[in-house]
Amino acid sequence: MSDDGCCNSESPLACNLDAISASERPRYNELRKMLAASAAGKRELPDGIAIKISTERMALAQLAEWIALERKCCPFFEFKIEVAPEAGPVWVSLTGRAGVKEFLSQAFGK
């Protein structure tokens, strides 16, 4: 285990918006809006959700930047980006331990 405390205790299932600094907040808000506008579909997963991303509206680099910020305030999420070959779809999955799926249902709606 690492000394950074990552694996010693679970964080609460609540976002800590103070984890994103005041200087990062405008960019975080911009990326959240971009993510919402780029959502081209959604599917339920056993332990979370997957969101299909329109890369015309949000580039992969911007998606990764959003994840880097989002994991600061919501460290209980596991993120995965799936990029299909031949310009196929891009999906971002948000999953996690018990309770995360219900949390996401409230945050992202049914």
DRENDRENBA-521959 format. One record per atom (N, C-alpha, C, O): residue number from 1; residue in three letters; atom name; x, y, z. Coordinates in pm, whole numbers, plus 50000, padded with zeros to 5 digits. Layout:
BEGIN
+-----+--------+-------+-------+-------+-------+
: num : residu : atome :    px :    py :    pz :
+-----+--------+-------+-------+-------+-------+
: NUM :    Ala :    CA :     X :     Y :     Z :
...
+-----+--------+-------+-------+-------+-------+
% end
This chain:
BEGIN
+-----+--------+-------+-------+-------+-------+
: num : residu : atome :    px :    py :    pz :
+-----+--------+-------+-------+-------+-------+
:   1 :    Met :     N : 50084 : 49882 : 50000 :
:   1 :    Met :    CA : 50000 : 50000 : 50000 :
:   1 :    Met :     C : 50089 : 50125 : 50000 :
:   1 :    Met :     O : 50200 : 50124 : 50052 :
:   2 :    Ser :     N : 50039 : 50229 : 49943 :
:   2 :    Ser :    CA : 50116 : 50351 : 49936 :
:   2 :    Ser :     C : 50099 : 50432 : 50064 :
:   2 :    Ser :     O : 50007 : 50407 : 50142 :
:   3 :    Asp :     N : 50187 : 50529 : 50084 :
:   3 :    Asp :    CA : 50182 : 50613 : 50203 :
:   3 :    Asp :     C : 50086 : 50730 : 50187 :
:   3 :    Asp :     O : 50069 : 50808 : 50281 :
:   4 :    Asp :     N : 50023 : 50743 : 50071 :
:   4 :    Asp :    CA : 49935 : 50857 : 50048 :
:   4 :    Asp :     C : 49795 : 50835 : 50103 :
:   4 :    Asp :     O : 49709 : 50922 : 50088 :
:   5 :    Gly :     N : 49769 : 50721 : 50167 :
:   5 :    Gly :    CA : 49641 : 50695 : 50228 :
:   5 :    Gly :     C : 49533 : 50656 : 50131 :
:   5 :    Gly :     O : 49416 : 50650 : 50170 :
:   6 :    Cys :     N : 49566 : 50627 : 50007 :
:   6 :    Cys :    CA : 49465 : 50600 : 49906 :
:   6 :    Cys :     C : 49384 : 50475 : 49936 :
:   6 :    Cys :     O : 49267 : 50466 : 49899 :
:   7 :    Cys :     N : 49446 : 50380 : 50001 :
:   7 :    Cys :    CA : 49380 : 50251 : 50013 :
:   7 :    Cys :     C : 49347 : 50213 : 50156 :
:   7 :    Cys :     O : 49297 : 50103 : 50181 :
:   8 :    Asn :     N : 49374 : 50299 : 50251 :
:   8 :    Asn :    CA : 49357 : 50265 : 50391 :
:   8 :    Asn :     C : 49214 : 50285 : 50440 :
:   8 :    Asn :     O : 49170 : 50214 : 50530 :
:   9 :    Ser :     N : 49142 : 50377 : 50383 :
:   9 :    Ser :    CA : 49004 : 50399 : 50425 :
:   9 :    Ser :     C : 48925 : 50453 : 50307 :
:   9 :    Ser :     O : 48980 : 50519 : 50218 :
:  10 :    Glu :     N : 48796 : 50424 : 50307 :
:  10 :    Glu :    CA : 48712 : 50470 : 50198 :
:  10 :    Glu :     C : 48660 : 50609 : 50228 :
:  10 :    Glu :     O : 48623 : 50641 : 50341 :
:  11 :    Ser :     N : 48657 : 50691 : 50126 :
:  11 :    Ser :    CA : 48600 : 50824 : 50140 :
:  11 :    Ser :     C : 48449 : 50813 : 50144 :
:  11 :    Ser :     O : 48392 : 50715 : 50096 :
:  12 :    Pro :     N : 48383 : 50912 : 50201 :
:  12 :    Pro :    CA : 48236 : 50908 : 50202 :
:  12 :    Pro :     C : 48181 : 50924 : 50060 :
:  12 :    Pro :     O : 48246 : 50981 : 49973 :
:  13 :    Leu :     N : 48060 : 50874 : 50039 :
:  13 :    Leu :    CA : 47994 : 50891 : 49909 :
:  13 :    Leu :     C : 47929 : 51029 : 49905 :
:  13 :    Leu :     O : 47807 : 51043 : 49905 :
:  14 :    Ala :     N : 48013 : 51128 : 49901 :
:  14 :    Ala :    CA : 47968 : 51267 : 49891 :
:  14 :    Ala :     C : 48079 : 51346 : 49824 :
:  14 :    Ala :     O : 48197 : 51328 : 49854 :
:  15 :    Cys :     N : 48040 : 51432 : 49732 :
:  15 :    Cys :    CA : 48140 : 51513 : 49663 :
:  15 :    Cys :     C : 48192 : 51622 : 49756 :
:  15 :    Cys :     O : 48115 : 51685 : 49829 :
:  16 :    Asn :     N : 48321 : 51644 : 49752 :
:  16 :    Asn :    CA : 48385 : 51749 : 49829 :
:  16 :    Asn :     C : 48428 : 51857 : 49730 :
:  16 :    Asn :     O : 48539 : 51854 : 49677 :
:  17 :    Leu :     N : 48339 : 51951 : 49706 :
:  17 :    Leu :    CA : 48367 : 52054 : 49606 :
:  17 :    Leu :     C : 48482 : 52145 : 49648 :
:  17 :    Leu :     O : 48540 : 52213 : 49563 :
:  18 :    Asp :     N : 48517 : 52148 : 49777 :
:  18 :    Asp :    CA : 48631 : 52227 : 49822 :
:  18 :    Asp :     C : 48764 : 52166 : 49776 :
:  18 :    Asp :     O : 48867 : 52232 : 49783 :
:  19 :    Ala :     N : 48761 : 52042 : 49729 :
:  19 :    Ala :    CA : 48883 : 51976 : 49682 :
:  19 :    Ala :     C : 48932 : 52038 : 49551 :
:  19 :    Ala :     O : 49048 : 52021 : 49513 :
:  20 :    Ile :     N : 48845 : 52110 : 49482 :
:  20 :    Ile :    CA : 48883 : 52178 : 49358 :
:  20 :    Ile :     C : 48910 : 52324 : 49395 :
:  20 :    Ile :     O : 48823 : 52393 : 49446 :
:  21 :    Ser :     N : 49031 : 52368 : 49368 :
:  21 :    Ser :    CA : 49071 : 52503 : 49409 :
:  21 :    Ser :     C : 48992 : 52611 : 49336 :
:  21 :    Ser :     O : 48932 : 52587 : 49231 :
:  22 :    Ala :     N : 48994 : 52729 : 49394 :
:  22 :    Ala :    CA : 48925 : 52843 : 49333 :
:  22 :    Ala :     C : 48980 : 52872 : 49194 :
:  22 :    Ala :     O : 48905 : 52914 : 49105 :
:  23 :    Ser :     N : 49109 : 52851 : 49175 :
:  23 :    Ser :    CA : 49167 : 52878 : 49043 :
:  23 :    Ser :     C : 49126 : 52771 : 48941 :
:  23 :    Ser :     O : 49121 : 52799 : 48821 :
:  24 :    Glu :     N : 49096 : 52648 : 48987 :
:  24 :    Glu :    CA : 49054 : 52541 : 48897 :
:  24 :    Glu :     C : 48903 : 52542 : 48872 :
:  24 :    Glu :     O : 48857 : 52486 : 48772 :
:  25 :    Arg :     N : 48827 : 52605 : 48958 :
:  25 :    Arg :    CA : 48681 : 52599 : 48953 :
:  25 :    Arg :     C : 48623 : 52645 : 48820 :
:  25 :    Arg :     O : 48536 : 52576 : 48768 :
:  26 :    Pro :     N : 48664 : 52758 : 48760 :
:  26 :    Pro :    CA : 48607 : 52799 : 48631 :
:  26 :    Pro :     C : 48628 : 52694 : 48522 :
:  26 :    Pro :     O : 48536 : 52665 : 48445 :
:  27 :    Arg :     N : 48747 : 52637 : 48515 :
:  27 :    Arg :    CA : 48773 : 52534 : 48413 :
:  27 :    Arg :     C : 48691 : 52409 : 48441 :
:  27 :    Arg :     O : 48637 : 52350 : 48348 :
:  28 :    Tyr :     N : 48680 : 52369 : 48568 :
:  28 :    Tyr :    CA : 48599 : 52254 : 48605 :
:  28 :    Tyr :     C : 48454 : 52275 : 48561 :
:  28 :    Tyr :     O : 48393 : 52185 : 48503 :
:  29 :    Asn :     N : 48398 : 52392 : 48589 :
:  29 :    Asn :    CA : 48260 : 52422 : 48550 :
:  29 :    Asn :     C : 48244 : 52419 : 48398 :
:  29 :    Asn :     O : 48143 : 52370 : 48347 :
:  30 :    Glu :     N : 48342 : 52471 : 48327 :
:  30 :    Glu :    CA : 48339 : 52469 : 48180 :
:  30 :    Glu :     C : 48339 : 52324 : 48128 :
:  30 :    Glu :     O : 48263 : 52290 : 48038 :
:  31 :    Leu :     N : 48425 : 52241 : 48187 :
:  31 :    Leu :    CA : 48433 : 52101 : 48144 :
:  31 :    Leu :     C : 48307 : 52023 : 48178 :
:  31 :    Leu :     O : 48265 : 51938 : 48101 :
:  32 :    Arg :     N : 48246 : 52051 : 48291 :
:  32 :    Arg :    CA : 48120 : 51984 : 48328 :
:  32 :    Arg :     C : 48011 : 52018 : 48226 :
:  32 :    Arg :     O : 47936 : 51930 : 48184 :
:  33 :    Lys :     N : 48002 : 52144 : 48187 :
:  33 :    Lys :    CA : 47904 : 52185 : 48087 :
:  33 :    Lys :     C : 47933 : 52117 : 47953 :
:  33 :    Lys :     O : 47841 : 52073 : 47884 :
:  34 :    Met :     N : 48061 : 52109 : 47919 :
:  34 :    Met :    CA : 48102 : 52044 : 47794 :
:  34 :    Met :     C : 48064 : 51896 : 47797 :
:  34 :    Met :     O : 48015 : 51843 : 47697 :
:  35 :    Leu :     N : 48087 : 51830 : 47910 :
:  35 :    Leu :    CA : 48052 : 51689 : 47924 :
:  35 :    Leu :     C : 47901 : 51670 : 47906 :
:  35 :    Leu :     O : 47858 : 51580 : 47833 :
:  36 :    Ala :     N : 47822 : 51753 : 47970 :
:  36 :    Ala :    CA : 47676 : 51742 : 47958 :
:  36 :    Ala :     C : 47633 : 51762 : 47813 :
:  36 :    Ala :     O : 47545 : 51691 : 47765 :
:  37 :    Ala :     N : 47694 : 51857 : 47744 :
:  37 :    Ala :    CA : 47657 : 51885 : 47605 :
:  37 :    Ala :     C : 47705 : 51775 : 47511 :
:  37 :    Ala :     O : 47648 : 51757 : 47403 :
:  38 :    Ser :     N : 47809 : 51702 : 47551 :
:  38 :    Ser :    CA : 47864 : 51599 : 47462 :
:  38 :    Ser :     C : 47803 : 51461 : 47486 :
:  38 :    Ser :     O : 47830 : 51369 : 47409 :
:  39 :    Ala :     N : 47722 : 51447 : 47590 :
:  39 :    Ala :    CA : 47661 : 51316 : 47619 :
:  39 :    Ala :     C : 47567 : 51277 : 47506 :
:  39 :    Ala :     O : 47468 : 51345 : 47480 :
:  40 :    Ala :     N : 47600 : 51167 : 47439 :
:  40 :    Ala :    CA : 47523 : 51122 : 47323 :
:  40 :    Ala :     C : 47449 : 50991 : 47351 :
:  40 :    Ala :     O : 47391 : 50932 : 47261 :
:  41 :    Gly :     N : 47453 : 50948 : 47475 :
:  41 :    Gly :    CA : 47386 : 50826 : 47515 :
:  41 :    Gly :     C : 47432 : 50784 : 47653 :
:  41 :    Gly :     O : 47534 : 50834 : 47703 :
:  42 :    Lys :     N : 47358 : 50694 : 47714 :
:  42 :    Lys :    CA : 47392 : 50647 : 47848 :
:  42 :    Lys :     C : 47349 : 50502 : 47861 :
:  42 :    Lys :     O : 47245 : 50463 : 47807 :
:  43 :    Arg :     N : 47428 : 50423 : 47932 :
:  43 :    Arg :    CA : 47387 : 50287 : 47961 :
:  43 :    Arg :     C : 47419 : 50256 : 48107 :
:  43 :    Arg :     O : 47519 : 50302 : 48163 :
:  44 :    Glu :     N : 47332 : 50176 : 48164 :
:  44 :    Glu :    CA : 47352 : 50134 : 48302 :
:  44 :    Glu :     C : 47453 : 50022 : 48308 :
:  44 :    Glu :     O : 47456 : 49935 : 48220 :
:  45 :    Leu :     N : 47535 : 50024 : 48411 :
:  45 :    Leu :    CA : 47630 : 49918 : 48438 :
:  45 :    Leu :     C : 47594 : 49859 : 48575 :
:  45 :    Leu :     O : 47525 : 49924 : 48653 :
:  46 :    Pro :     N : 47638 : 49739 : 48605 :
:  46 :    Pro :    CA : 47604 : 49679 : 48735 :
:  46 :    Pro :     C : 47644 : 49765 : 48854 :
:  46 :    Pro :     O : 47578 : 49764 : 48958 :
:  47 :    Asp :     N : 47755 : 49842 : 48838 :
:  47 :    Asp :    CA : 47805 : 49921 : 48950 :
:  47 :    Asp :     C : 47822 : 50069 : 48915 :
:  47 :    Asp :     O : 47903 : 50139 : 48977 :
:  48 :    Gly :     N : 47746 : 50117 : 48815 :
:  48 :    Gly :    CA : 47756 : 50257 : 48777 :
:  48 :    Gly :     C : 47688 : 50286 : 48645 :
:  48 :    Gly :     O : 47588 : 50224 : 48609 :
:  49 :    Ile :     N : 47746 : 50381 : 48571 :
:  49 :    Ile :    CA : 47691 : 50419 : 48441 :
:  49 :    Ile :     C : 47805 : 50439 : 48341 :
:  49 :    Ile :     O : 47920 : 50460 : 48379 :
:  50 :    Ala :     N : 47771 : 50433 : 48214 :
:  50 :    Ala :    CA : 47862 : 50468 : 48105 :
:  50 :    Ala :     C : 47794 : 50574 : 48020 :
:  50 :    Ala :     O : 47675 : 50564 : 47991 :
:  51 :    Ile :     N : 47869 : 50674 : 47983 :
:  51 :    Ile :    CA : 47817 : 50785 : 47903 :
:  51 :    Ile :     C : 47891 : 50786 : 47770 :
:  51 :    Ile :     O : 48014 : 50790 : 47765 :
:  52 :    Lys :     N : 47814 : 50783 : 47661 :
:  52 :    Lys :    CA : 47872 : 50792 : 47527 :
:  52 :    Lys :     C : 47904 : 50939 : 47500 :
:  52 :    Lys :     O : 47820 : 51027 : 47521 :
:  53 :    Ile :     N : 48025 : 50965 : 47455 :
:  53 :    Ile :    CA : 48073 : 51102 : 47436 :
:  53 :    Ile :     C : 48083 : 51135 : 47288 :
:  53 :    Ile :     O : 48141 : 51060 : 47209 :
:  54 :    Ser :     N : 48025 : 51249 : 47251 :
:  54 :    Ser :    CA : 48043 : 51301 : 47116 :
:  54 :    Ser :     C : 48177 : 51374 : 47114 :
:  54 :    Ser :     O : 48191 : 51481 : 47174 :
:  55 :    Thr :     N : 48274 : 51317 : 47044 :
:  55 :    Thr :    CA : 48407 : 51379 : 47041 :
:  55 :    Thr :     C : 48411 : 51505 : 46955 :
:  55 :    Thr :     O : 48511 : 51577 : 46955 :
:  56 :    Glu :     N : 48303 : 51532 : 46883 :
:  56 :    Glu :    CA : 48294 : 51661 : 46814 :
:  56 :    Glu :     C : 48268 : 51772 : 46916 :
:  56 :    Glu :     O : 48300 : 51889 : 46890 :
:  57 :    Arg :     N : 48210 : 51737 : 47031 :
:  57 :    Arg :    CA : 48176 : 51837 : 47133 :
:  57 :    Arg :     C : 48274 : 51838 : 47250 :
:  57 :    Arg :     O : 48285 : 51937 : 47321 :
:  58 :    Met :     N : 48345 : 51727 : 47269 :
:  58 :    Met :    CA : 48443 : 51719 : 47378 :
:  58 :    Met :     C : 48556 : 51627 : 47334 :
:  58 :    Met :     O : 48534 : 51507 : 47313 :
:  59 :    Ala :     N : 48673 : 51681 : 47321 :
:  59 :    Ala :    CA : 48790 : 51604 : 47279 :
:  59 :    Ala :     C : 48833 : 51510 : 47391 :
:  59 :    Ala :     O : 48803 : 51533 : 47508 :
:  60 :    Leu :     N : 48904 : 51404 : 47354 :
:  60 :    Leu :    CA : 48953 : 51308 : 47454 :
:  60 :    Leu :     C : 49039 : 51376 : 47560 :
:  60 :    Leu :     O : 49031 : 51342 : 47677 :
:  61 :    Ala :     N : 49121 : 51471 : 47520 :
:  61 :    Ala :    CA : 49205 : 51542 : 47616 :
:  61 :    Ala :     C : 49121 : 51620 : 47717 :
:  61 :    Ala :     O : 49155 : 51626 : 47835 :
:  62 :    Gln :     N : 49010 : 51678 : 47670 :
:  62 :    Gln :    CA : 48921 : 51750 : 47761 :
:  62 :    Gln :     C : 48849 : 51654 : 47855 :
:  62 :    Gln :     O : 48826 : 51686 : 47972 :
:  63 :    Leu :     N : 48812 : 51537 : 47805 :
:  63 :    Leu :    CA : 48750 : 51435 : 47889 :
:  63 :    Leu :     C : 48846 : 51392 : 47999 :
:  63 :    Leu :     O : 48806 : 51379 : 48115 :
:  64 :    Ala :     N : 48971 : 51369 : 47963 :
:  64 :    Ala :    CA : 49072 : 51332 : 48062 :
:  64 :    Ala :     C : 49095 : 51444 : 48163 :
:  64 :    Ala :     O : 49115 : 51418 : 48282 :
:  65 :    Glu :     N : 49091 : 51567 : 48118 :
:  65 :    Glu :    CA : 49106 : 51682 : 48208 :
:  65 :    Glu :     C : 48991 : 51687 : 48307 :
:  65 :    Glu :     O : 49012 : 51714 : 48425 :
:  66 :    Trp :     N : 48867 : 51662 : 48260 :
:  66 :    Trp :    CA : 48751 : 51658 : 48350 :
:  66 :    Trp :     C : 48769 : 51548 : 48454 :
:  66 :    Trp :     O : 48743 : 51569 : 48573 :
:  67 :    Ile :     N : 48813 : 51430 : 48411 :
:  67 :    Ile :    CA : 48834 : 51319 : 48505 :
:  67 :    Ile :     C : 48937 : 51358 : 48611 :
:  67 :    Ile :     O : 48917 : 51330 : 48729 :
:  68 :    Ala :     N : 49046 : 51422 : 48570 :
:  68 :    Ala :    CA : 49150 : 51462 : 48665 :
:  68 :    Ala :     C : 49094 : 51555 : 48773 :
:  68 :    Ala :     O : 49134 : 51545 : 48889 :
:  69 :    Leu :     N : 49003 : 51642 : 48736 :
:  69 :    Leu :    CA : 48942 : 51732 : 48834 :
:  69 :    Leu :     C : 48832 : 51662 : 48913 :
:  69 :    Leu :     O : 48823 : 51678 : 49035 :
:  70 :    Glu :     N : 48750 : 51585 : 48846 :
:  70 :    Glu :    CA : 48637 : 51517 : 48912 :
:  70 :    Glu :     C : 48685 : 51421 : 49020 :
:  70 :    Glu :     O : 48621 : 51408 : 49124 :
:  71 :    Arg :     N : 48795 : 51355 : 48996 :
:  71 :    Arg :    CA : 48843 : 51257 : 49094 :
:  71 :    Arg :     C : 48896 : 51324 : 49220 :
:  71 :    Arg :     O : 48911 : 51259 : 49324 :
:  72 :    Lys :     N : 48924 : 51456 : 49212 :
:  72 :    Lys :    CA : 48963 : 51528 : 49334 :
:  72 :    Lys :     C : 48843 : 51542 : 49428 :
:  72 :    Lys :     O : 48856 : 51520 : 49549 :
:  73 :    Cys :     N : 48728 : 51577 : 49373 :
:  73 :    Cys :    CA : 48611 : 51600 : 49459 :
:  73 :    Cys :     C : 48531 : 51472 : 49483 :
:  73 :    Cys :     O : 48458 : 51464 : 49581 :
:  74 :    Cys :     N : 48543 : 51374 : 49396 :
:  74 :    Cys :    CA : 48469 : 51248 : 49410 :
:  74 :    Cys :     C : 48567 : 51132 : 49396 :
:  74 :    Cys :     O : 48565 : 51061 : 49296 :
:  75 :    Pro :     N : 48653 : 51111 : 49497 :
:  75 :    Pro :    CA : 48757 : 51009 : 49486 :
:  75 :    Pro :     C : 48705 : 50865 : 49490 :
:  75 :    Pro :     O : 48782 : 50771 : 49470 :
:  76 :    Phe :     N : 48578 : 50849 : 49514 :
:  76 :    Phe :    CA : 48518 : 50714 : 49523 :
:  76 :    Phe :     C : 48478 : 50659 : 49387 :
:  76 :    Phe :     O : 48438 : 50543 : 49378 :
:  77 :    Phe :     N : 48487 : 50739 : 49281 :
:  77 :    Phe :    CA : 48456 : 50691 : 49147 :
:  77 :    Phe :     C : 48576 : 50618 : 49086 :
:  77 :    Phe :     O : 48691 : 50653 : 49112 :
:  78 :    Glu :     N : 48546 : 50517 : 49006 :
:  78 :    Glu :    CA : 48646 : 50458 : 48919 :
:  78 :    Glu :     C : 48608 : 50502 : 48778 :
:  78 :    Glu :     O : 48492 : 50487 : 48737 :
:  79 :    Phe :     N : 48702 : 50556 : 48704 :
:  79 :    Phe :    CA : 48678 : 50606 : 48569 :
:  79 :    Phe :     C : 48745 : 50514 : 48468 :
:  79 :    Phe :     O : 48856 : 50465 : 48491 :
:  80 :    Lys :     N : 48677 : 50492 : 48356 :
:  80 :    Lys :    CA : 48736 : 50420 : 48244 :
:  80 :    Lys :     C : 48692 : 50490 : 48116 :
:  80 :    Lys :     O : 48576 : 50529 : 48101 :
:  81 :    Ile :     N : 48785 : 50504 : 48025 :
:  81 :    Ile :    CA : 48754 : 50559 : 47892 :
:  81 :    Ile :     C : 48773 : 50446 : 47793 :
:  81 :    Ile :     O : 48879 : 50385 : 47786 :
:  82 :    Glu :     N : 48668 : 50419 : 47714 :
:  82 :    Glu :    CA : 48674 : 50317 : 47609 :
:  82 :    Glu :     C : 48670 : 50389 : 47475 :
:  82 :    Glu :     O : 48577 : 50465 : 47447 :
:  83 :    Val :     N : 48770 : 50365 : 47393 :
:  83 :    Val :    CA : 48779 : 50427 : 47261 :
:  83 :    Val :     C : 48777 : 50316 : 47158 :
:  83 :    Val :     O : 48871 : 50238 : 47148 :
:  84 :    Ala :     N : 48669 : 50309 : 47081 :
:  84 :    Ala :    CA : 48655 : 50206 : 46978 :
:  84 :    Ala :     C : 48743 : 50239 : 46858 :
:  84 :    Ala :     O : 48771 : 50356 : 46832 :
:  85 :    Pro :     N : 48785 : 50137 : 46785 :
:  85 :    Pro :    CA : 48867 : 50162 : 46665 :
:  85 :    Pro :     C : 48785 : 50224 : 46552 :
:  85 :    Pro :     O : 48662 : 50230 : 46556 :
:  86 :    Glu :     N : 48858 : 50270 : 46452 :
:  86 :    Glu :    CA : 48795 : 50320 : 46329 :
:  86 :    Glu :     C : 48697 : 50434 : 46354 :
:  86 :    Glu :     O : 48589 : 50437 : 46296 :
:  87 :    Ala :     N : 48734 : 50527 : 46439 :
:  87 :    Ala :    CA : 48650 : 50643 : 46472 :
:  87 :    Ala :     C : 48515 : 50601 : 46531 :
:  87 :    Ala :     O : 48415 : 50670 : 46516 :
:  88 :    Gly :     N : 48516 : 50486 : 46599 :
:  88 :    Gly :    CA : 48395 : 50438 : 46666 :
:  88 :    Gly :     C : 48366 : 50519 : 46790 :
:  88 :    Gly :     O : 48431 : 50620 : 46816 :
:  89 :    Pro :     N : 48267 : 50476 : 46867 :
:  89 :    Pro :    CA : 48223 : 50554 : 46982 :
:  89 :    Pro :     C : 48326 : 50560 : 47094 :
:  89 :    Pro :     O : 48412 : 50473 : 47108 :
:  90 :    Val :     N : 48312 : 50665 : 47174 :
:  90 :    Val :    CA : 48391 : 50683 : 47295 :
:  90 :    Val :     C : 48294 : 50680 : 47412 :
:  90 :    Val :     O : 48192 : 50749 : 47411 :
:  91 :    Trp :     N : 48326 : 50600 : 47512 :
:  91 :    Trp :    CA : 48244 : 50588 : 47633 :
:  91 :    Trp :     C : 48330 : 50620 : 47754 :
:  91 :    Trp :     O : 48447 : 50580 : 47759 :
:  92 :    Val :     N : 48274 : 50690 : 47850 :
:  92 :    Val :    CA : 48339 : 50707 : 47980 :
:  92 :    Val :     C : 48249 : 50639 : 48083 :
:  92 :    Val :     O : 48129 : 50664 : 48089 :
:  93 :    Ser :     N : 48310 : 50553 : 48163 :
:  93 :    Ser :    CA : 48236 : 50481 : 48266 :
:  93 :    Ser :     C : 48272 : 50537 : 48403 :
:  93 :    Ser :     O : 48388 : 50565 : 48432 :
:  94 :    Leu :     N : 48169 : 50554 : 48485 :
:  94 :    Leu :    CA : 48186 : 50593 : 48624 :
:  94 :    Leu :     C : 48127 : 50480 : 48707 :
:  94 :    Leu :     O : 48007 : 50454 : 48700 :
:  95 :    Thr :     N : 48210 : 50414 : 48783 :
:  95 :    Thr :    CA : 48168 : 50301 : 48863 :
:  95 :    Thr :     C : 48230 : 50311 : 49001 :
:  95 :    Thr :     O : 48307 : 50403 : 49030 :
:  96 :    Gly :     N : 48195 : 50214 : 49086 :
:  96 :    Gly :    CA : 48255 : 50213 : 49218 :
:  96 :    Gly :     C : 48190 : 50113 : 49310 :
:  96 :    Gly :     O : 48117 : 50023 : 49267 :
:  97 :    Arg :     N : 48217 : 50130 : 49435 :
:  97 :    Arg :    CA : 48170 : 50038 : 49539 :
:  97 :    Arg :     C : 48020 : 50051 : 49560 :
:  97 :    Arg :     O : 47953 : 50132 : 49495 :
:  98 :    Ala :     N : 47968 : 49972 : 49652 :
:  98 :    Ala :    CA : 47825 : 49975 : 49685 :
:  98 :    Ala :     C : 47781 : 50118 : 49715 :
:  98 :    Ala :     O : 47846 : 50190 : 49791 :
:  99 :    Gly :     N : 47670 : 50158 : 49656 :
:  99 :    Gly :    CA : 47615 : 50291 : 49677 :
:  99 :    Gly :     C : 47648 : 50390 : 49566 :
:  99 :    Gly :     O : 47579 : 50491 : 49551 :
: 100 :    Val :     N : 47752 : 50363 : 49489 :
: 100 :    Val :    CA : 47793 : 50457 : 49384 :
: 100 :    Val :     C : 47688 : 50465 : 49274 :
: 100 :    Val :     O : 47658 : 50573 : 49224 :
: 101 :    Lys :     N : 47632 : 50350 : 49236 :
: 101 :    Lys :    CA : 47532 : 50351 : 49129 :
: 101 :    Lys :     C : 47412 : 50437 : 49169 :
: 101 :    Lys :     O : 47361 : 50513 : 49086 :
: 102 :    Glu :     N : 47366 : 50426 : 49291 :
: 102 :    Glu :    CA : 47254 : 50506 : 49340 :
: 102 :    Glu :     C : 47291 : 50654 : 49344 :
: 102 :    Glu :     O : 47210 : 50740 : 49309 :
: 103 :    Phe :     N : 47414 : 50683 : 49385 :
: 103 :    Phe :    CA : 47463 : 50820 : 49387 :
: 103 :    Phe :     C : 47460 : 50879 : 49247 :
: 103 :    Phe :     O : 47417 : 50992 : 49227 :
: 104 :    Leu :     N : 47507 : 50801 : 49149 :
: 104 :    Leu :    CA : 47509 : 50847 : 49010 :
: 104 :    Leu :     C : 47368 : 50866 : 48955 :
: 104 :    Leu :     O : 47345 : 50958 : 48876 :
: 105 :    Ser :     N : 47275 : 50781 : 48994 :
: 105 :    Ser :    CA : 47137 : 50796 : 48949 :
: 105 :    Ser :     C : 47080 : 50930 : 48992 :
: 105 :    Ser :     O : 47007 : 50994 : 48916 :
: 106 :    Gln :     N : 47114 : 50972 : 49113 :
: 106 :    Gln :    CA : 47067 : 51101 : 49161 :
: 106 :    Gln :     C : 47140 : 51214 : 49090 :
: 106 :    Gln :     O : 47078 : 51315 : 49055 :
: 107 :    Ala :     N : 47271 : 51198 : 49069 :
: 107 :    Ala :    CA : 47351 : 51304 : 49009 :
: 107 :    Ala :     C : 47323 : 51321 : 48859 :
: 107 :    Ala :     O : 47319 : 51434 : 48810 :
: 108 :    Phe :     N : 47303 : 51209 : 48787 :
: 108 :    Phe :    CA : 47286 : 51214 : 48642 :
: 108 :    Phe :     C : 47143 : 51186 : 48598 :
: 108 :    Phe :     O : 47113 : 51191 : 48479 :
: 109 :    Gly :     N : 47054 : 51158 : 48690 :
: 109 :    Gly :    CA : 46916 : 51129 : 48655 :
: 109 :    Gly :     C : 46903 : 50991 : 48591 :
: 109 :    Gly :     O : 47002 : 50929 : 48553 :
: 110 :    Lys :     N : 46781 : 50946 : 48581 :
: 110 :    Lys :    CA : 46752 : 50812 : 48525 :
: 110 :    Lys :     C : 46758 : 50816 : 48375 :
: 110 :    Lys :     O : 46737 : 50714 : 48309 :
+-----+--------+-------+-------+-------+-------+
% end
